Structures are given as C-alpha cells and as structure tokens.
C-alpha cells in the first residue's frame, strides 16, 4: 500500500507543496476576515471560483487561446500569465468587496447578531455559485494550456515542472508581501488595531468600514492569485470548484490557527502534503475524506490550531 508513496515520495512532495501554496493563498481570505470580524467568510470559496473564470476569460477572449493552441513562449507567455494573474486577483477582490457590502456591512450597521451575518454570507455564497452555474450551463470549463508543462530540473528522482515552480515561487512572494504589508504599513497597523478592539480603534480615529473593506479586498487578492495558480496547474474549473477547495483551505486555516497569517502558511503546506500522500496511499477518491478527517481531528484535539488564534501581534 505504501509502495507508491515510497517510490514517488519526492515527486509527491513537490506536488503537495504546490497544492499547499494554493491552499495557503485561499486560506488567507478566511484568515484576514476572521482576524478583523471574528467571523468566517463562507463566500470565500465562491470568490475563488469567480477568479478562476476571470483567468479563463482573459486566456480565451483576449488572447484567443483554444484547447488545441500551442503554449505561449517568451514575452507573450509572460504577458499572458501576468494579465491572467491580474484579472483573477482583481475579479476576486471586487467580488470580495461586493460580498462585504451586501452580506456584512448593512447587517453590521444594524447591530444584528453574528448568526444572521453568517447566514447572509452563506446566502450570497449560494447566489454567486448559482449565478455561475447558470452562465456555464453547469458544465466544467477546460482551461487552454498557456504554460508548457516542461521539466525545469530534477530533485533526487522528482521532475520539477515549470508550473510547480511558478506556483511555489510566486505564492511565496505574495505571502511575504502580504505579511510585510500587515506588519509594517499604516493600513496594516489599522487592521491589527481593529482586530484587537473595534471600539478602541474607532476612538483612536480608525475608519472601521474602510479597514474592513480593505481587509476583504486583500483577502480577495490572495484568493484570486490562488485561482490563477489553480487554473494554471489543473487546467479546469467549474461553478462548484470553490466548494472542495474552500473546505480544504478553511481546514488549512483552522489547522494553522484561524486568524494567524503565518499559521495559514504552515497549515496550507501541511494539508497539501498530507492530502497528496493520502491520495497516493489510499487513492484519489479519499482526498476529500482526508480533509474532513483532519478538520474533525483539529477541532477535537487542537481547536486553536498549531499556532493559535490571533492576528493582533502574532497574527501579523
């Protein structure tokens, strides 16, 4: 049963780390919102899904790629990848801001309890998913291959493909930039202040609505980057793709410590590796079950996660 794992250990490890970085970026959408509002943004999975379709639209409509097209090369490749990344991030950020205005702001202004806000978030999540289902007639969409999946180099017996390098390298850069922004920028300090105490932050002159909107936008940007990487690696998307990816990313956030940015990094990579190893041992049909088992075990034995809940001082 362990023969596949032992024979392909390094290959599986590279794939697991690449998948883990996608989980890291999606989980940042959950982590940022929870850190400020102490609520789970259940629509983050659909924010991811809309980002995947934005990448597809740029690839097919602007650059006219088809499933039979040759992968891009040189300057055109860089241009296509950058525009797809920007489109996915911008779309996800705009959808995240829309979610904040529709599902959170009005209810928060009325002082309703958090249960009502969570139900509102679930409702808009369903609306976003169903809207895309109608637009795509419930069909999966194959993403044209823009980046040739060639091997760049070998690590032991693992063939490291260029798409894995892009995901790991760019994902790490985005994470570091976000972590530095939260820690060092003026807006980052405002976000941390609101996460510590909304009332105290308001008394100190912090514009609460502005900070919350920007927090949603930042989470949307990270989730949009994950959407672009997902379409680049797996080359397919669907109206319900956010469900399984969202559950996994939420599990990664809980595993690392919901609200903890560095915890999201550790949790995402750990879950990506664990899921990949489990699929090799038990079969790919057990991947989703593995995620649920991890979530249940964490909630039972370590509900605050590996690094603990926080965004205040340690969160950033």
Helices and strands as residue ranges (DSSP letters): H 3-7, H 9-37, H 44-57, I 58-62, H 74-99, I 100-105, H 106-109, H 114-136, E 141-142, E 151-155, E 158-161, H 162-184, H 186-196, H 198-203, H 208-234, E 236-237, H 241-256, H 261-282, G 284-286, H 287-301
